[in-house]
């Protein structure tokens, strides 16, 4: 394809091209950095249609947008009341995550996904969760004497 001239870029910006021509220009924009500069120049030189009444247009759009149901929110909060407030607390989320993690560790869920334990014929190895518990215990034992020293 020959490089499009400025008039062709203006036609592209104004949407006056056929489907195949437009696809060709789109492809050119993606592949050629010079085409992007020509396109930007065409954007600067093209005229933008003006709305006769911009505020009325904005008002019509805002009327069509579904408003946030703020009127229904207080009734939902009141219905849940204290439970809604408790479940919204960030600490509840952290505690729930910690409990679920401990449940997974004690059930050995992480043992099944640990590297080296994925194939069933690997033989009996020490579970990954048990290794984690032993490391934590050793770490705590190393700290414990430091706390009791005078």
C-alpha positions, -999 to +999 in steps of 0.1 A: +000+000+000+012+035-008+015+058+021-018+076+026-018+114+021-032+139+046-066+139+028-070+102+033-061+105+070-087+132+074-113+109+057-102+082+081-107+105+111-141+116+099-152+080+093-158+084+056-139+053+045-153+019+036-147-011+058-117-026+039-101+009+036-105+015+073-090-019+082-060-012+060-055+022+078-059+005+112-033-020+103-010+007+090-014+026+123-003-005+142+027-012+120+041+022+109+053+049+134+051+075+107+015+067+101+007+076+137+023+110+132+002+116+101-029+104+119-022+129+148-017+157+123-051+148+107-067+149+141-054+184+147-067+196+113-101+180+113-131+198+126-149+183+156-187+185+154-202+208+180-233+198+200-261+224+198-269+221+235-241+203+254-258+206+288-291+191+276-271+162+260-253+156+293-286+157+312-301+131+289-272+108+294-273+113+332-310+105+332-303+072+314-276+061+339-290+038+366-284+056+399-266+038+428-293+023+451-283+045+481-319+046+493-319+007+497-285+006+514-295+018+549-324-008+551-299-036+542-275-024+568-303-021+594-316-056+585-281-071+590-273-047+617-245-059+640-236-088+617-231-065+587-208-043+609-188-074+621-184-089+587-172-055+573-144-054+598-110-059+582-097-080+611-124-105+606-111-111+571-075-116+583-086-140+611-107-160+587-078-162+562-055-173+590-079-200+602-084-213+567-047-215+562-042-234+594-069-258+584-052-264+551-019-269+567-033-294+593-052-312+566-021-315+545-035-297+515-001-280+508+016-314+509-002-323+477+009-292+459+045-290+472+073-294+446+084-331+445+052-344+460+031-340+428+037-375+414+020-403+433+049-428+431+074-405+447+075-426+479+068-415+514+084-382+522+080-359+552+049-337+546+055-301+537+032-289+564+052-309+590+084-294+578+069-259+582+057-267+617+092-280+627+109-249+613+085-227+633+091-247+664+129-245+660+126-208+655+105-203+686+129-225+706+158-202+695+139-172+707+127-187+740+161-188+757+168-152+747+136-141+765+145-159+798+181-147+801+188-120+827 
